[in-house]
């Protein structure tokens, strides 16, 4: 059984796509797959599991709030609630599964894991993000423009508290659990097209490490770590996510784990015998694919284009619905796109930059580019960089190194990247190696 945030169109993004594709592959493999996700609120507020019209799909009703963005304002609302322990025990006995595959801790009561352990069920956890170790999935403070994944405990708790002071109330977070959320999301997406994003400030201020930490934040911090300790097998989807988890919880080194890259059904290697030709008279078209969020490094990328002395490069930004104008020569906001348009977009790009500055657990963009014949320049913060060989010249470790590569971008450099960008494409059912541990 898979526990995740829910199917499309209720949820979107890499986690949703991966889980849906994995379940489909497991069904084709002859496995029985059930799914459980948090949705629906009732007046009695008791956390319980209910059936749906589909006999293989269940809902976690009155789950804990889902802080999909921002942080946690009131930590006491995220644990210690009224849980139908007897009902969940009967549910787990009834479904008679061998493995419970957890894809997020959001919404999940610790009692669910405790009961699974009591019944001898194997618990596998895939590290799609860092929620639980962090109050935000990306372990990143957007206002300060920095990751806090490797801070000491008290410093991290200061971030928890700081982010919490700016986050939505529990009541607002509850909207994510309503069946009408799909319609609300469409309205919000429509409105966002008419809003110009402002670049966040980055004053590089340090969090005051002597701040008094609310005991409720400390309790929640320890609560999530107790949940992680109940996992039997960790599926780290990259060496980046492995490093963050083991640094924050060294005791996990004594548990079973595997590093297995992930994929999705959209990634299919094309016939690339005749890659796109670079026309001498044209500028080199550099692409960025993703939202305009600070953790993605898009603002730093634009700054590098401001500083670049290479007059032959132009940056085309795809993936954000806003009409943000960066007011930089040769930087173009091309707007959002749908997945069916990706191949055509890549056909018209010479190279793509993946500039993440958070410790990105994996990232599908590098694989999507390479399988479409487009080389990438990628930050070593991106988990998918492990798929490339050590001698691949597209990796970089600092903004200065990225600037040097942008200034060096010419047709010969791109040709060299193309010749060395071969990767071993992950297979969907590779994760079942973790099931067998």
C-alpha positions in Angstrom: 0.0 0.0 0.0 1.2 3.5 -0.9 0.6 6.5 1.3 1.1 9.8 -0.5 -0.6 13.2 -0.9 -3.1 12.0 -3.5 -3.6 11.6 -7.2 -3.8 14.2 -10.0 -5.5 16.6 -10.4 -5.8 16.9 -6.6 -2.0 17.0 -6.4 0.7 17.7 -9.0 4.4 17.5 -9.3 7.1 14.9 -9.3 6.0 13.0 -6.2 2.5 12.5 -7.6 3.7 11.4 -11.0 6.2 9.0 -9.6 3.8 7.3 -7.2 1.1 6.9 -9.9 3.5 5.5 -12.4 5.0 3.2 -9.8 1.6 1.8 -8.8 0.8 1.2 -12.5 4.1 -0.6 -13.0 3.5 -2.7 -9.9 0.0 -3.7 -11.1 1.5 -4.8 -14.5 4.0 -6.8 -12.5 1.2 -8.7 -10.9 1.2 -6.9 -7.5 -1.9 -5.8 -5.7 -1.6 -2.1 -5.0 -3.7 0.0 -2.6 -3.4 3.7 -2.0 -4.2 5.9 1.0 -4.1 9.7 1.0 -5.3 12.5 3.2 -8.6 14.1 2.1 -11.9 15.2 3.6 -12.7 16.7 7.0 -15.7 15.9 9.2 -17.2 17.5 12.2 -16.0 15.0 14.8 -12.3 15.6 13.9 -11.3 12.1 14.7 -8.5 10.8 12.4 -9.7 7.6 10.7 -9.6 5.8 7.4 -12.6 5.5 5.1 -13.4 3.7 1.9 -14.0 5.3 -1.5 -15.9 4.0 -4.5 -12.7 2.4 -5.7 -12.1 -0.7 -3.6 -8.3 -0.2 -3.8 -8.4 3.5 -2.8 -8.8 4.8 0.8 -8.8 8.2 2.4 -7.3 9.4 5.6 -10.1 11.6 7.0 -9.3 14.5 9.4 -5.6 14.0 8.8 -3.1 16.4 10.3 -2.8 19.7 8.3 -0.8 19.6 5.1 1.9 22.4 5.0 2.5 22.0 1.3 4.2 25.5 1.2 5.4 27.7 4.0 6.0 26.4 7.5 4.1 25.3 10.6 2.5 28.1 12.7 1.0 26.0 15.5 3.0 22.8 16.1 0.5 21.4 18.6 -2.0 21.0 15.7 0.3 18.5 13.9 0.4 15.7 16.5 -1.4 14.3 19.5 -4.8 14.4 18.0 -7.7 12.0 18.5 -6.9 8.9 16.4 -9.2 5.9 15.7 -6.5 3.4 16.8 -9.0 0.4 16.8 -10.3 1.2 13.4 -6.9 1.6 11.9 -5.8 -1.7 13.4 -8.8 -3.4 11.8 -8.1 -1.7 8.5 -4.5 -2.9 8.4 -5.5 -6.4 9.2 -8.3 -6.3 6.6 -6.2 -5.1 3.7 -3.5 -7.8 4.4 -0.6 -6.1 2.6 3.0 -7.0 3.0 4.6 -3.6 2.5 3.5 -0.1 3.4 5.4 2.4 1.2 5.4 5.9 2.7 6.1 8.8 0.3 5.5 11.6 2.9 4.8 12.1 6.6 2.4 14.9 5.9 -1.0 14.3 7.5 0.0 10.9 8.9 -0.5 10.0 12.6 2.3 8.2 14.3 -0.2 5.6 15.5 -0.5 4.4 11.9 3.2 3.4 11.9 3.1 2.0 15.4 0.2 -0.3 14.4 1.9 -1.4 11.2 5.0 -2.3 13.2 2.9 -4.3 15.8 1.4 -6.2 12.9 4.7 -7.0 11.4 4.3 -5.0 8.2 7.4 -3.7 6.5 7.6 0.1 6.2 9.5 1.6 3.2 10.1 5.3 3.0 11.1 7.2 -0.2 12.8 10.6 0.3 10.9 12.8 -2.2 11.5 15.7 0.1 12.6 16.6 3.7 9.3 17.3 5.4 9.6 15.9 9.0 13.3 16.7 9.1 12.2 20.2 8.2 8.9 22.1 8.5 9.2 22.9 4.8 9.7 20.2 2.1 12.8 21.8 0.7 14.7 22.6 3.9 15.1 26.1 2.6 14.3 29.6 3.9 13.1 31.5 0.9 13.3 34.9 2.5 16.9 34.5 3.5 17.7 32.6 0.3 19.5 29.7 2.0 19.3 26.1 3.0 19.4 25.1 6.6 19.7 21.4 6.0 23.2 21.2 7.7 22.6 23.5 10.6 22.9 22.3 14.2 19.7 21.3 16.0 19.0 24.6 17.9 19.8 26.6 14.8 17.3 24.5 12.8 14.7 24.9 15.5 15.1 28.7 15.2 14.4 28.3 11.4 11.3 26.2 12.3 10.0 29.0 14.6 11.0 31.8 12.2 9.2 30.1 9.2 6.3 29.3 11.4 5.8 33.0 12.3 5.3 33.7 8.5 3.2 30.7 7.6 -0.5 30.1 7.1 -2.8 29.3 10.0 -4.0 25.7 10.5 -7.4 26.8 9.2 -6.0 27.9 5.9 -3.9 24.7 5.6 -7.1 22.7 6.0 -8.1 23.9 2.5 -5.6 21.5 1.0 -7.8 18.6 2.5 -11.1 19.7 0.9 -12.5 17.9 -2.1 -13.1 21.3 -3.7 -9.3 22.1 -3.6 -9.0 21.1 -7.2 -11.3 23.9 -8.2 -9.7 26.4 -5.8 -6.3 25.5 -7.3 -7.5 26.2 -10.8 -8.7 29.7 -9.7 -5.5 30.5 -8.0 -3.5 29.4 -11.1 -5.6 31.6 -13.3 -5.1 34.6 -11.0 -1.3 34.0 -10.8 -1.0 34.6 -14.5 -1.9 38.3 -13.9 0.5 38.7 -11.0 4.1 39.8 -11.4 6.4 37.9 -9.0 8.8 40.1 -7.0 12.3 38.8 -6.6 12.7 37.9 -2.9 15.1 39.8 -0.8 18.3 38.1 0.2 20.1 40.0 2.9 22.0 36.9 4.1 21.1 37.6 7.7 21.9 34.9 10.1 19.1 33.4 12.2 19.6 34.4 15.9 20.8 31.1 17.3 20.2 32.3 20.9 16.5 32.7 20.3 14.3 31.0 22.9 12.7 27.9 21.2 9.0 27.2 21.9 8.8 23.8 23.6 6.0 22.9 21.2 8.3 23.2 18.2 10.9 21.0 20.0 8.2 18.4 20.7 7.1 18.3 17.1 10.8 18.1 15.9 11.3 15.0 18.1 7.9 13.6 17.1 8.8 13.4 13.4 12.2 11.9 14.2 10.4 9.2 16.2 8.3 8.4 13.1 11.4 8.1 10.9 12.9 5.7 13.3 10.0 3.3 12.7 10.9 3.0 9.0 12.4 -0.4 8.2 14.0 0.5 4.8 14.9 3.9 3.5 14.8 4.4 -0.3 17.1 7.4 -0.9 16.5 8.7 -4.4 19.9 10.2 -4.6 23.2 10.6 -2.7 22.1 14.2 -2.0 19.0 13.1 -0.1 21.0 10.3 1.6 23.6 12.9 2.8 20.9 15.2 4.3 19.0 12.4 6.1 22.1 10.7 7.5 23.7 14.0 8.6 20.5 15.0 10.5 19.8 11.5 11.9 23.1 9.6 12.1 21.2 6.7 13.8 19.6 5.9 10.5 23.0 4.5 9.4 22.2 1.4 11.4 18.9 0.9 9.5 18.6 -0.7 6.0 18.7 1.7 3.1 19.5 1.9 -0.6 20.2 4.7 -3.0 18.0 4.1 -6.1 17.4 6.9 -8.6 13.8 7.4 -9.7 12.0 8.0 -13.0 8.5 8.5 -14.5 6.6 7.3 -17.5 7.2 10.6 -19.4 10.9 9.8 -19.7 11.5 7.8 -22.9 14.7 8.0 -24.8 14.2 9.3 -28.3 16.1 8.3 -31.4 18.9 10.8 -31.2 21.0 9.8 -34.2 20.6 13.3 -35.6 20.7 15.8 -32.8 19.6 19.3 -33.4 22.2 21.3 -35.3 23.5 24.5 -33.9 23.1 27.2 -36.6 26.2 29.5 -36.7 24.2 32.7 -37.2 21.9 32.1 -34.2 22.5 32.9 -30.6 22.9 30.0 -28.2 19.5 29.3 -26.6 19.9 28.5 -22.9 16.8 27.2 -21.1 15.4 27.0 -17.6 12.5 24.7 -16.7 10.6 25.3 -13.5 8.8 27.7 -11.2 10.3 31.0 -10.1 10.9 29.9 -6.6 14.1 31.0 -4.7 15.2 27.4 -3.9 15.3 26.6 -7.6 18.1 29.2 -8.1 16.4 31.0 -11.0 17.1 34.4 -9.6 20.8 33.6 -9.2 20.8 32.3 -12.8 19.4 35.6 -14.0 22.1 37.4 -12.0 24.8 35.3 -13.8 23.3 36.4 -17.1 23.6 40.0 -16.1 27.3 39.4 -15.3 28.1 37.2 -18.3 30.4 38.6 -20.9 29.3 36.1 -23.5 27.1 38.1 -25.9 26.0 35.0 -27.9 23.8 33.5 -25.1 20.2 34.1 -24.4 18.1 32.7 -21.5 14.5 31.4 -22.0 12.6 30.7 -18.8 9.8 28.1 -19.0 7.4 26.9 -16.3 6.0 29.8 -14.3 2.6 31.3 -14.9 3.5 34.7 -13.7 4.3 37.6 -16.0 7.5 38.5 -14.2 9.7 40.7 -16.3 13.4 40.5 -15.2 14.3 43.5 -17.3 17.5 41.9 -18.4 18.8 41.9 -22.0 18.5 38.4 -23.6 16.4 37.0 -20.7 12.9 36.0 -21.8 10.0 34.7 -19.6 8.2 32.2 -21.9 5.5 31.4 -19.3 4.0 28.1 -18.1 3.8 24.9 -20.3 2.1 21.6 -20.1 3.9 18.2 -20.3 2.9 17.6 -23.9 4.8 20.7 -25.0 8.1 19.7 -23.4 9.6 17.9 -26.4 8.9 20.8 -28.7 10.4 23.2 -26.1 13.6 21.2 -25.8 13.9 20.9 -29.6 14.4 24.6 -29.6 17.0 24.8 -26.9 20.7 24.2 -27.1 21.4 23.7 -23.4 19.4 23.8 -20.1 20.6 25.0 -16.8 19.4 23.3 -13.6 20.6 25.8 -11.0 19.0 24.6 -7.7 20.4 26.0 -4.5 18.4 23.7 -2.2 19.5 20.2 -1.5 17.3 18.8 -4.3 16.4 15.2 -3.5 16.4 14.2 -7.2 14.9 16.4 -10.0 13.5 15.0 -13.3 14.6 17.9 -15.5 18.2 16.6 -16.2 16.9 13.2 -17.3 14.1 14.8 -19.4 16.7 17.0 -21.2 19.3 14.2 -21.8 16.7 11.8 -23.2 15.6 14.5 -25.6 19.2 15.1 -26.7 19.7 18.4 -24.8 22.8 18.7 -22.5 22.5 20.4 -19.1 24.6 22.6 -16.8 23.6 21.4 -13.4 24.3 22.4 -9.8 25.9 19.7 -7.6 23.0 20.4 -5.2 20.7 18.5 -7.7 20.3 14.8 -6.7 20.1 13.7 -10.4 23.7 14.7 -10.9 24.7 11.3 -9.7 23.5 9.9 -13.0 26.3 11.7 -14.9 29.9 10.5 -15.1 32.6 12.2 -13.1 34.1 13.6 -16.2 30.9 15.3 -17.4 31.8 19.0 -17.8 28.3 20.3 -17.2 28.4 20.0 -13.4 29.3 23.0 -11.2 29.7 23.7 -7.5 29.5 27.5 -7.2 27.9 30.6 -8.9 31.4 31.6 -10.0 31.9 28.2 -11.7 28.5 28.6 -13.4 29.5 32.0 -14.7 32.7 30.6 -16.2 30.7 27.9 -18.0 28.2 30.5 -19.4 31.0 32.6 -20.7 32.6 29.6 -22.3 29.4 28.4 -23.9 29.9 28.0 -27.6 29.2 25.3 -30.2 32.3 23.3 -29.4 31.5 23.3 -25.7 27.9 22.2 -26.3 29.2 19.4 -28.7 31.5 18.2 -25.9 28.6 18.1 -23.4 26.5 16.2 -25.9 29.2 13.6 -26.4 29.7 13.0 -22.6 26.1 13.3 -21.3 25.2 9.6 -21.5 23.4 8.4 -18.4 21.9 5.2 -17.2 18.2 5.8 -17.2 16.5 4.5 -14.0 13.8 1.9 -14.4 10.4 2.2 -12.6 10.6 -1.0 -10.7 14.2 -0.5 -9.5 12.7 0.5 -6.1 11.5 -3.0 -5.5 15.1 -3.8 -4.6 14.4 -1.9 -1.4 11.2 -4.0 -0.8 13.4 -7.1 -0.7 15.8 -5.8 2.0 
